[in-house]
């Protein structure tokens, strides 16, 4: 059984509503999406350059239904990032807005409204029969590493999300997150699976269109990353009053406890649920949900594993479960654990390597009340506005430009500690780091230091740089 | 510093643009730097330098360099 296989059973229910109020039923979506991909051959590897547009969703649904394999990428991808991916993965087609294909000087062989297919290679790609999707994990840094997601991963995660959030066919989700981002895609998948609707718009929360849609489209929920909620708090959550919203969800990094409490209470006064969630691309998307009614007592917790999944805190080395109160690595098992990674097209034929169990890389502790708390990362990744960034990559990049430097970071903020005597252009460095990670320069801080603190064995003491004690 | 200079500096600081780009064509998402994250930074800087708090509607409608000048008039600031 595959995702979208049974869409037709939802019949005339609206599947897609656009900003102008036009709608496409589930039955029509099946017809249009199948026709849209008809003619590209069988089981092709397709780079999908996604946007929150009707054509992008139609193409994706058709490709998944017809058993093609999609590599999900953003439609505003730079050619310098796309090229190495094309060389490594040798896709058969690129599915993108026709104007993007035009800008890349590619010929459109088949159109789906304002999107089109451009054939890149006729060479068949050997792919494992279970493989359905390839998602990126990190932002633009480091070597491209895609996560291999099977048909059953997508379907099981969609079903678990439906159950944990009590989604119904009457729900309408507003597309606030990129479709090439697992969290955004999981909303599309679960909404279509349950027979609900998507209100499709690429308007950001900073645009009038978004607020018009909130009031007029009948949207019942939308999702956001921590930054979305920081913006919402600044704009004022009371502006959500008078809408049909019944729920907001938050994932994509840790939102501070105080904000969680404040947003929950403001939402509660508007009769809106605020569900805090945790997930990873390697788990297709969702791992756990802290239901709105549990937020006031446990605002620091990641909540409970989704139906069908299991969370444990284990010793990083031995893999043995640790006692309550002891910090260990968070381990998740469930049917949504991805098949594994792919660094090039040679990996696409591999069997599932992860075996249904995922070491999340997050350090966690099971508190006395039985709720899980995440206390840090085992490795040096931070999320910058939803993009995973490896601090070691940033450090290497800065070092390569001739600086002695060490990088620390928390979600949405990277600090580059640079040794430099005298004047240097910190704005220039700030800009080049921002470009490197593909984020706004305000998320980068450049700090001058006189020396990099190191342990006796020479390891950089990042905790000292972050103002903490010398404990590692 | 004149109000105009403070206003212009906010754009130059937040988006790394040149003075020559400060015109009606500088709109939300017309350049990579002016995304939603950049927008919040711009709003924060303008609020700081002029000592004001923008209303939600004004933050959302602050979608170009020239519209911003009109918006600030409501707060008694002439650019």
Interface residues (C-beta under 8 A of the other chain):
Chain A: X204 X205 X206 X207 X208 X211 X227 X230 X231 X234 X235 X236 X239 X385 X431 X439 X440 X441 X442 X443
Chain B: X14 X16 X28 X33 X35 X36 X37 X38 X39 X40 X41 X43 X56 X59 X60 X61 X63
